[in-house]
Amino acid sequence: MTVAALREFLYLLEQQGELHRTEIEIDPYLEVTAVASRALREGKPALLIEHPNNSAYPLAINHFASERRIELALGRHPDQIGEELISFLEQVFPPTLQFLLGNTPILRRFINARPKQVSTAMSQKIVDSPDLDLLPVQTCWPGDGGRFITYGQVITYDPRDGRRNIGVYRMHVFDKRTTGMHWQIQKGGGFHYYQSEKLGKDLDVAVALGTDPALLLATVAALPEGLDEAMFAGFLRNKRVAFTTGKEISIGVPTSAEFILEGIVPTGERRLEGPFGDHFGHYSAAAGFPVFHLKAITHRKDPVYPATAVGKPPMEDKFLGDATQQILGPLVKLIHKEIRSLWAYYEAGFHNLLVVAIEQRYQKEAVKAALGLMGTDQLSLTKCMVMVSAGIDVRDWHAVLREIRDNFDPHFDFIMIPKVPLDTLDFTSYKMNLGSKMIIDATFPKRTSSRILCSWSKWKHPRRTIFLKRQNRFSKNFSHFQTCRLLNSSPLSLPMWTLKIKRVIFGEYSHVSTANGMCFLPTIPLSAYLLFIRE
């Protein structure tokens, strides 16, 4: 059974020995990040810091920082939810009464997915002054540009059709009433702001702090554009998510949140945001982003401020990212029937490395699938995609490396895509949001032949051919001419010949001519070869 509020979840964690309370004062300036990072590395429980410096509100951190805590948040393992979801969707079309009656539990989840509107809310019990200095907002790293709200669930509505989006975006606190709004590319909130600027209208924005675990997990999930995160949260927790109208803005806000920040993001305003200590120990660059203007703060009685820290992995986002891809990963099979599984690696920040297992039904179907995925919603930000054959465990990096070693040929299996959209946080490009991507096809080669065919122009018999067969070992040096022996075939009764080969590659048939015992193959040497004659 899932929980309906953050405080209920924290109580459950405490009952299960997964949360530690401390009355020691800890400073949100650097100290909270240092303590939380060390606790995560050492496998310690989540932390409820009851008296952070300079704030009257307790701070919770690391409450999703283990697989056990994720299971407690969802009520079961994320893999189980993903398999049930894809199994239902694959069988529901065309729908039959017998099938629906036999799957009432998951059908009830879909019915409970629709959010509801209510008139009162626990998140509006107290209306406070619009002052961000009241909150224990962190400065995570020494080189950060200032304090950052790290767990803000930003709620926006499309100004054209009213469709809702909820996303987690960092918010650089400039002063008591303004923050940056770090809307990266390919994010729903940024798309809504784009439409507002086209219409010349300021965008109403609500920031929920401390919602129920299902809504938080739905918020960080890479859902398709236009799919309501609140609806997905209702499916996860099997209970409708309630919203109410804001006090100072006209949009809906979650009723279960600990805090609600209400405000607007004006059109045409940008302010320097960052730098911010991000993945891999690098600071993301400071750049101009839209500005959030605070109008009101509402909260529950005795609220808890939620926090997280982002840095060199593993951090808390590892467990959130793994959970969401375990739930949503199987759904890609609805669009790409050839895909068997996929996995994004937290060590590379998820976006930077995706491995996909393919049931390849024709030559280079893996490349077709990779190009399709690179044009699909959040997957379009993938930097490196590795395709492997079905049956390979995509979560086993050593197994993936073996497939690359055994099956990858740069001449046939490598694709570089330059000058394309890139994750805003990627620090490798010289230009923000633009860079290069690559596809590595390490599926078992489904080609006409793995040997190179050479015709021998001086032979009288038109059917006599030479094949070069790759052996299972690599040569140390192919920078010079390599010498191979031509083995006799008894029908020809030829003497032994020594051929010098300047460049060899395996893969498709490559037709070349030869003369004077010299065989030149205009391709790249990769391995040692055995020459033999055959009819």
C-alpha positions as CSV (number, residue, x, y, z in Angstrom):
1,M,0.0,0.0,0.0
2,T,1.4,3.4,-1.0
3,V,1.4,6.5,1.2
4,A,-0.5,9.7,0.5
5,A,1.9,12.4,1.9
6,L,5.6,13.0,2.5
7,R,5.1,13.0,6.3
8,E,3.4,9.6,6.2
9,F,6.3,8.3,4.1
10,L,8.8,9.6,6.6
11,Y,6.9,8.0,9.5
12,L,6.9,4.7,7.6
13,L,10.7,5.0,7.0
14,E,11.2,5.6,10.7
15,Q,9.1,2.5,11.6
16,Q,11.3,0.4,9.2
17,G,14.6,1.7,10.5
18,E,15.2,3.7,7.3
19,L,15.2,7.2,8.8
20,H,17.3,8.8,11.5
21,R,16.3,12.0,13.3
22,T,18.9,14.4,14.6
23,E,18.5,17.4,16.8
24,I,22.0,18.6,16.0
25,E,22.0,21.9,14.2
26,I,23.4,21.4,10.6
27,D,24.0,24.4,8.3
28,P,22.3,24.3,4.9
29,Y,25.4,26.0,3.6
30,L,27.6,23.1,2.5
31,E,27.1,21.0,5.7
32,V,23.8,19.3,4.7
33,T,25.3,18.1,1.4
34,A,28.5,16.9,3.2
35,V,26.5,14.9,5.8
36,A,24.0,13.5,3.3
37,S,26.6,12.5,0.8
38,R,28.6,10.6,3.4
39,A,25.5,9.0,4.8
40,L,24.6,7.7,1.4
41,R,28.0,6.3,0.6
42,E,28.0,4.5,4.0
43,G,24.5,3.1,3.5
44,K,23.0,5.0,6.4
45,P,19.3,5.8,6.8
46,A,17.5,8.9,5.5
47,L,18.0,12.0,7.6
48,L,15.4,14.3,9.3
49,I,17.3,17.3,10.4
50,E,15.0,18.8,13.0
51,H,16.9,22.1,13.5
52,P,18.8,23.3,10.4
53,N,20.5,26.6,11.0
54,N,18.5,29.8,10.5
55,S,15.2,28.1,9.8
56,A,12.2,27.0,11.9
57,Y,11.4,24.1,9.5
58,P,12.9,20.6,9.7
59,L,14.7,19.3,6.6
60,A,14.4,15.8,5.2
61,I,17.1,14.4,2.8
62,N,18.1,11.0,1.3
63,H,14.5,9.7,1.8
64,F,14.6,8.0,-1.7
65,A,18.3,7.1,-1.5
66,S,18.1,3.3,-1.5
67,E,16.2,0.5,-3.4
68,R,14.4,-0.4,-0.1
69,R,13.1,3.1,0.3
70,I,11.9,3.2,-3.3
71,E,9.9,-0.1,-2.7
72,L,8.4,1.4,0.5
73,A,7.4,4.5,-1.5
74,L,5.6,2.5,-4.2
75,G,4.4,-0.5,-2.2
76,R,6.3,-3.0,-4.4
77,H,9.3,-3.3,-6.7
78,P,9.4,-0.9,-9.7
79,D,10.2,-3.8,-12.1
80,Q,6.9,-5.5,-11.1
81,I,4.9,-2.4,-11.9
82,G,6.6,-2.1,-15.3
83,E,6.0,-5.7,-16.3
84,E,2.3,-5.5,-15.2
85,L,1.8,-2.3,-17.1
86,I,3.3,-3.5,-20.4
87,S,1.5,-6.9,-20.1
88,F,-1.8,-5.1,-19.7
89,L,-1.3,-2.7,-22.5
90,E,-0.1,-5.4,-25.0
91,Q,-3.2,-7.5,-24.3
92,V,-5.9,-4.8,-23.9
93,F,-6.2,-4.1,-27.6
94,P,-8.7,-5.2,-28.8
95,P,-10.5,-5.1,-25.4
96,T,-12.7,-8.0,-24.4
97,L,-15.0,-8.3,-21.5
98,Q,-13.3,-11.5,-20.3
99,F,-9.9,-9.8,-20.3
100,L,-11.1,-6.8,-18.5
101,L,-12.8,-8.9,-15.8
102,G,-9.7,-10.9,-15.4
103,N,-7.5,-7.8,-14.8
104,T,-9.7,-5.7,-12.5
105,P,-6.8,-4.7,-10.2
106,I,-4.7,-2.9,-12.9
107,L,-7.9,-1.7,-14.5
108,R,-8.9,0.0,-11.2
109,R,-5.5,1.7,-11.3
110,F,-6.3,3.3,-14.6
111,I,-9.7,4.4,-13.3
112,N,-8.0,6.0,-10.3
113,A,-5.4,7.7,-12.4
114,R,-7.6,10.7,-13.2
115,P,-6.8,13.7,-10.9
116,K,-9.6,15.4,-9.0
117,Q,-10.4,19.0,-8.0
118,V,-11.3,19.8,-4.3
119,S,-12.1,23.0,-2.5
120,T,-9.8,22.8,0.6
121,A,-6.3,21.6,1.0
122,M,-3.8,20.7,3.8
123,S,-1.1,22.5,1.8
124,Q,-3.0,25.8,2.3
125,K,-3.6,25.5,6.0
126,I,-1.3,28.5,6.6
127,V,-0.6,31.4,4.3
128,D,2.8,32.9,5.0
129,S,4.6,35.9,3.8
130,P,6.4,35.6,0.5
131,D,9.9,35.3,2.0
132,L,12.2,32.5,0.8
133,D,14.7,33.2,3.6
134,L,12.3,31.4,5.9
135,L,13.2,28.1,4.2
136,P,16.4,26.1,4.8
137,V,17.5,26.4,1.2
138,Q,20.9,24.7,0.5
139,T,24.1,25.9,-0.9
140,C,25.4,22.5,-2.0
141,W,28.9,23.1,-3.3
142,P,31.6,25.7,-2.7
143,G,31.5,27.0,-6.3
144,D,27.8,27.3,-6.6
145,G,26.4,30.7,-7.6
146,G,24.2,30.8,-4.5
147,R,21.4,28.9,-2.7
148,F,19.3,26.5,-4.8
149,I,15.9,24.9,-4.2
150,T,16.7,21.3,-5.3
151,Y,13.4,19.4,-4.9
152,G,10.9,21.9,-6.3
153,Q,8.1,20.3,-8.3
154,V,7.3,23.0,-10.8
155,I,3.6,23.0,-12.0
156,T,2.6,24.8,-15.2
157,Y,-0.3,24.7,-17.5
158,D,-0.2,25.1,-21.3
159,P,-1.7,28.6,-22.0
160,R,-3.4,27.2,-25.2
161,D,-5.2,24.1,-23.9
162,G,-4.7,23.9,-20.2
163,R,-2.6,20.7,-20.2
164,R,-0.6,20.3,-17.0
165,N,3.1,19.6,-16.6
166,I,5.0,18.9,-13.4
167,G,8.8,18.8,-13.5
168,V,11.7,19.1,-11.1
169,Y,13.9,22.1,-12.0
170,R,16.5,23.7,-9.9
171,M,15.8,27.2,-8.7
172,H,18.6,29.6,-7.9
173,V,17.5,31.9,-5.1
174,F,18.4,35.5,-6.0
175,D,16.7,37.2,-3.1
176,K,13.6,36.8,-0.8
177,R,11.1,36.9,-3.7
178,T,12.9,35.9,-6.9
179,T,14.6,32.8,-8.2
180,G,15.9,31.5,-11.5
181,M,13.8,28.9,-13.3
182,H,16.2,26.4,-14.9
183,W,14.0,25.1,-17.8
184,Q,16.3,23.0,-19.9
185,I,15.5,22.0,-23.5
186,Q,12.9,19.2,-24.1
187,K,11.2,20.0,-20.8
188,G,7.4,20.5,-20.5
189,G,7.6,23.6,-18.3
190,G,9.9,25.2,-20.8
191,F,7.5,24.4,-23.7
192,H,4.6,26.1,-21.7
193,Y,6.8,29.2,-21.2
194,Y,7.6,29.2,-24.9
195,Q,3.9,29.4,-25.7
196,S,3.3,32.1,-23.1
197,E,6.0,34.3,-24.7
198,K,4.4,33.8,-28.1
199,L,1.1,35.0,-26.6
200,G,2.7,37.8,-24.7
201,K,1.3,36.5,-21.4
202,D,3.0,36.0,-18.0
203,L,2.9,32.3,-16.9
204,D,1.4,31.4,-13.6
205,V,3.6,28.9,-11.8
206,A,3.3,26.9,-8.6
207,V,6.2,25.1,-6.9
208,A,5.2,22.1,-4.7
209,L,7.7,21.1,-2.0
210,G,7.2,17.7,-0.3
211,T,4.4,15.9,-2.2
212,D,3.6,12.3,-1.8
213,P,6.2,9.8,-3.1
214,A,4.2,8.7,-6.1
215,L,3.8,12.2,-7.4
216,L,7.5,12.9,-6.9
217,L,8.5,9.8,-8.8
218,A,6.0,10.6,-11.6
219,T,7.5,14.1,-11.7
220,V,11.1,12.9,-12.3
221,A,10.0,10.3,-14.8
222,A,10.7,10.9,-18.5
223,L,7.1,10.7,-19.5
224,P,6.0,11.5,-23.1
225,E,5.2,15.1,-23.8
226,G,1.6,15.9,-22.9
227,L,1.1,12.9,-20.5
228,D,0.0,14.3,-17.1
229,E,2.4,13.4,-14.3
230,A,-0.5,13.7,-11.8
231,M,-2.4,11.1,-13.7
232,F,0.6,8.8,-13.8
233,A,1.0,9.3,-10.0
234,G,-2.6,8.3,-9.5
235,F,-1.9,5.1,-11.4
236,L,1.2,4.4,-9.3
237,R,-0.5,4.8,-5.9
238,N,-3.9,3.5,-7.0
239,K,-5.6,6.7,-5.7
240,R,-6.6,9.9,-7.4
241,V,-4.3,12.9,-6.8
242,A,-6.2,15.9,-5.5
243,F,-5.7,19.5,-6.6
244,T,-7.1,22.8,-5.4
245,T,-6.9,26.4,-6.8
246,G,-4.0,28.5,-5.6
247,K,-4.5,31.5,-3.3
248,E,-2.7,34.1,-5.5
249,I,-2.8,32.3,-8.9
250,S,-5.6,30.7,-10.8
251,I,-4.0,27.3,-11.4
252,G,-4.4,24.0,-9.5
253,V,-1.9,23.0,-6.8
254,P,-1.4,19.6,-5.0
255,T,-3.4,19.4,-1.7
256,S,-0.9,17.0,0.0
257,A,2.3,19.1,-0.4
258,E,4.2,20.4,2.6
259,F,4.8,23.8,0.9
260,I,3.4,25.6,-2.1
261,L,5.3,28.5,-3.7
262,E,2.9,30.6,-5.8
263,G,4.1,33.1,-8.4
264,I,4.6,34.1,-12.0
265,V,7.4,33.9,-14.6
266,P,7.2,37.1,-16.7
267,T,7.7,37.0,-20.5
268,G,11.0,38.4,-21.9
269,E,12.9,38.4,-18.6
270,R,16.2,36.5,-18.2
271,R,18.8,36.6,-15.5
272,L,22.2,34.9,-15.0
273,E,21.6,31.5,-13.2
274,G,24.3,29.3,-11.9
275,P,26.9,27.9,-11.8
276,F,25.8,24.8,-10.0
277,G,27.7,21.7,-8.9
278,D,26.3,19.0,-11.0
279,H,27.1,15.4,-12.1
280,F,30.6,14.1,-12.3
281,G,32.1,16.8,-10.1
282,H,31.7,19.5,-12.8
283,Y,29.9,22.8,-12.4
284,S,27.2,23.5,-15.1
285,A,27.8,26.8,-16.7
286,A,26.1,30.0,-15.7
287,A,23.6,31.2,-18.3
288,G,20.5,33.3,-18.7
289,F,17.3,31.7,-17.7
290,P,13.7,32.9,-16.9
291,V,12.9,34.4,-13.5
292,F,10.3,33.2,-11.0
293,H,8.6,36.0,-8.9
294,L,7.1,34.7,-5.7
295,K,3.6,36.0,-4.7
296,A,2.7,33.7,-1.7
297,I,3.9,30.8,0.4
298,T,1.3,28.4,1.8
299,H,2.0,25.3,3.8
300,R,0.7,22.6,6.1
301,K,0.9,22.8,9.9
302,D,4.4,21.9,11.0
303,P,5.7,21.3,7.5
304,V,8.9,19.5,6.5
305,Y,11.2,20.9,3.8
306,P,12.4,18.3,1.3
307,A,16.0,18.5,0.0
308,T,18.4,16.6,-2.2
309,A,21.9,17.0,-3.4
310,V,23.3,16.4,-6.9
311,G,26.9,15.6,-7.5
312,K,29.4,12.8,-8.5
313,P,27.4,9.6,-8.6
314,P,26.0,7.7,-6.9
315,M,23.6,10.2,-5.3
316,E,19.9,10.1,-4.5
317,D,18.9,10.7,-8.1
318,K,20.5,7.3,-9.0
319,F,17.7,5.4,-7.2
320,L,14.9,7.7,-8.5
321,G,16.2,7.3,-12.1
322,D,16.6,3.6,-11.9
323,A,13.0,3.3,-10.5
324,T,11.4,5.3,-13.2
325,Q,13.2,3.4,-16.0
326,Q,12.3,0.1,-14.5
327,I,8.6,1.2,-14.6
328,L,8.6,3.0,-18.0
329,G,11.4,1.1,-19.9
330,P,9.1,-1.8,-21.0
331,L,6.7,0.6,-22.6
332,V,9.1,1.3,-25.4
333,K,8.0,-2.1,-26.8
334,L,4.6,-0.7,-27.7
335,I,6.3,1.5,-30.4
336,H,9.4,-0.6,-31.2
337,K,8.4,-4.2,-31.3
338,E,12.0,-5.3,-31.9
339,I,13.3,-3.9,-28.6
340,R,13.6,-6.4,-25.8
341,S,15.0,-4.2,-23.0
342,L,17.0,-1.0,-22.4
343,W,18.9,0.6,-19.6
344,A,20.4,4.0,-19.0
345,Y,23.5,4.1,-16.7
346,Y,23.5,6.4,-13.7
347,E,27.3,6.4,-13.8
348,A,27.0,8.5,-17.0
349,G,24.2,10.7,-15.7
350,F,21.5,8.6,-17.5
351,H,21.3,10.8,-20.6
352,N,24.8,10.1,-21.7
353,L,24.7,6.3,-22.0
354,L,21.8,4.0,-23.1
355,V,22.1,0.3,-23.9
356,V,19.3,-1.3,-25.9
357,A,18.8,-5.0,-26.6
358,I,17.3,-5.8,-30.0
359,E,15.8,-8.8,-31.7
360,Q,17.2,-8.0,-35.1
361,R,15.0,-9.4,-37.8
362,Y,16.8,-7.9,-40.8
363,Q,20.2,-6.4,-41.5
364,K,20.9,-3.2,-39.5
365,E,17.4,-3.1,-37.9
366,A,19.3,-2.1,-34.7
367,V,20.4,1.2,-36.4
368,K,16.8,1.9,-37.4
369,A,15.7,1.4,-33.8
370,A,18.5,3.6,-32.5
371,L,17.6,6.5,-34.8
372,G,14.0,6.2,-33.8
373,L,14.8,6.3,-30.1
374,M,17.0,9.3,-30.6
375,G,14.0,11.2,-31.9
376,T,11.7,10.2,-29.1
377,D,10.9,12.7,-26.2
378,Q,13.5,12.6,-23.4
379,L,15.4,9.8,-25.2
380,S,16.3,12.4,-27.8
381,L,18.9,13.8,-25.4
382,T,20.8,10.5,-25.3
383,K,24.5,11.1,-26.1
384,C,25.7,7.6,-26.7
385,M,23.5,4.6,-27.6
386,V,24.9,1.0,-27.6
387,M,22.8,-1.6,-29.4
388,V,23.2,-5.3,-28.4
389,S,21.5,-8.5,-29.4
390,A,18.5,-9.9,-27.6
391,G,19.4,-12.1,-24.6
392,I,22.2,-9.8,-23.4
393,D,21.6,-8.3,-20.0
394,V,21.6,-4.6,-20.7
395,R,22.2,-3.8,-17.0
396,D,25.5,-5.9,-17.0
397,W,28.2,-3.5,-18.2
398,H,30.8,-6.3,-18.5
399,A,28.4,-8.2,-20.8
400,V,27.9,-5.1,-22.9
401,L,31.6,-4.6,-23.3
402,R,32.0,-8.2,-24.4
403,E,29.5,-7.6,-27.2
404,I,31.3,-4.5,-28.3
405,R,34.6,-6.4,-28.3
406,D,33.2,-9.3,-30.3
407,N,30.8,-7.7,-32.7
408,F,31.7,-4.0,-33.2
409,D,33.4,-3.0,-36.4
410,P,33.9,0.8,-36.7
411,H,33.7,0.7,-40.5
412,F,30.2,-0.8,-40.4
413,D,28.8,-0.2,-36.9
414,F,29.6,3.3,-35.9
415,I,27.4,6.4,-36.5
416,M,28.3,9.9,-35.5
417,I,25.6,12.5,-35.5
418,P,27.0,16.1,-35.2
419,K,25.4,19.4,-34.5
420,V,22.2,18.1,-32.8
421,P,20.3,19.0,-29.6
422,L,22.2,18.0,-26.5
423,D,21.3,17.9,-22.8
424,T,21.6,21.4,-21.3
425,L,23.7,20.1,-18.5
426,D,26.3,18.4,-20.8
427,F,29.6,20.2,-20.3
428,T,31.5,18.6,-23.2
429,S,30.2,20.9,-26.0
430,Y,31.5,24.3,-26.8
431,K,27.9,25.5,-27.3
432,M,25.1,25.0,-24.8
433,N,22.3,22.6,-26.0
434,L,24.2,21.6,-29.1
435,G,26.7,18.8,-29.7
436,S,27.4,15.4,-31.1
437,K,26.0,12.0,-30.5
438,M,27.0,8.5,-31.5
439,I,25.5,5.0,-32.1
440,I,27.5,1.8,-31.6
441,D,25.9,-1.2,-33.2
442,A,27.3,-4.2,-31.2
443,T,24.6,-6.7,-32.3
444,F,25.7,-10.0,-33.7
445,P,26.4,-9.2,-37.4
446,K,23.6,-10.1,-39.7
447,R,25.5,-9.7,-42.9
448,T,25.9,-11.5,-46.2
449,S,29.2,-12.8,-45.1
450,S,31.9,-12.1,-42.6
451,R,34.6,-12.9,-45.1
452,I,36.2,-10.8,-47.9
453,L,36.0,-12.2,-51.4
454,C,38.9,-11.5,-53.8
455,S,38.9,-12.5,-57.4
456,W,42.2,-13.8,-58.8
457,S,42.4,-12.3,-62.3
458,K,45.3,-14.5,-63.5
459,W,43.5,-17.8,-62.7
460,K,42.1,-19.6,-65.7
461,H,39.3,-21.2,-63.8
462,P,36.6,-18.6,-63.4
463,R,35.3,-20.2,-60.2
464,R,38.6,-20.2,-58.3
465,T,38.4,-17.6,-55.5
466,I,40.4,-16.6,-52.4
467,F,38.7,-16.0,-49.1
468,L,40.2,-14.2,-46.1
469,K,38.8,-15.6,-42.8
470,R,39.2,-13.7,-39.6
471,Q,40.8,-15.6,-36.7
472,N,39.9,-15.0,-33.0
473,R,43.0,-13.1,-32.1
474,F,44.3,-9.6,-32.7
475,S,47.7,-8.7,-34.1
476,K,49.8,-6.2,-32.2
477,N,50.9,-4.1,-35.1
478,F,49.3,-3.6,-38.5
479,S,51.1,-0.4,-39.4
480,H,53.4,-2.4,-41.9
481,F,52.7,-4.9,-44.6
482,Q,51.5,-8.2,-43.2
483,T,52.6,-11.5,-44.7
484,C,50.1,-14.4,-45.0
485,R,50.5,-17.8,-46.7
486,L,48.3,-18.9,-49.5
487,L,47.4,-22.6,-48.8
488,N,47.4,-25.1,-51.6
489,S,44.1,-26.5,-52.8
490,S,44.6,-30.0,-54.3
491,P,42.6,-29.5,-57.5
492,L,44.9,-26.6,-58.4
493,S,48.2,-28.2,-57.4
494,L,49.8,-24.8,-57.0
495,P,53.1,-24.2,-55.2
496,M,53.0,-22.3,-51.9
497,W,52.7,-18.5,-52.4
498,T,53.5,-15.7,-50.0
499,L,51.1,-12.7,-50.4
500,K,51.7,-9.3,-48.8
501,I,48.5,-7.7,-47.5
502,K,48.3,-4.0,-46.8
503,R,44.9,-3.4,-45.1
504,V,42.2,-5.8,-44.3
505,I,38.7,-5.5,-42.9
506,F,36.0,-8.1,-42.3
507,G,32.4,-7.6,-43.1
508,E,30.7,-7.3,-46.5
509,Y,32.2,-8.8,-49.7
510,S,34.9,-6.6,-51.1
511,H,36.0,-7.3,-54.7
512,V,39.6,-6.4,-55.5
513,S,42.0,-7.3,-58.3
514,T,45.5,-8.8,-57.7
515,A,48.7,-8.9,-59.7
516,N,52.3,-10.2,-59.3
517,G,51.4,-11.9,-56.0
518,M,50.5,-8.7,-54.3
519,C,46.9,-8.4,-52.9
520,F,45.9,-4.9,-51.9
521,L,42.6,-4.6,-49.9
522,P,41.8,-0.9,-49.4
523,T,40.3,-1.1,-46.0
524,I,41.3,-1.1,-42.3
525,P,43.3,-3.9,-40.6
526,L,41.7,-5.3,-37.5
527,S,42.8,-8.9,-37.0
528,A,45.0,-11.8,-38.3
529,Y,43.6,-13.7,-41.2
530,L,44.0,-17.1,-42.8
531,L,44.0,-17.4,-46.6
532,F,42.7,-20.5,-48.3
533,I,41.6,-21.5,-51.8
534,R,38.2,-23.0,-52.5
535,E,36.0,-23.8,-55.5
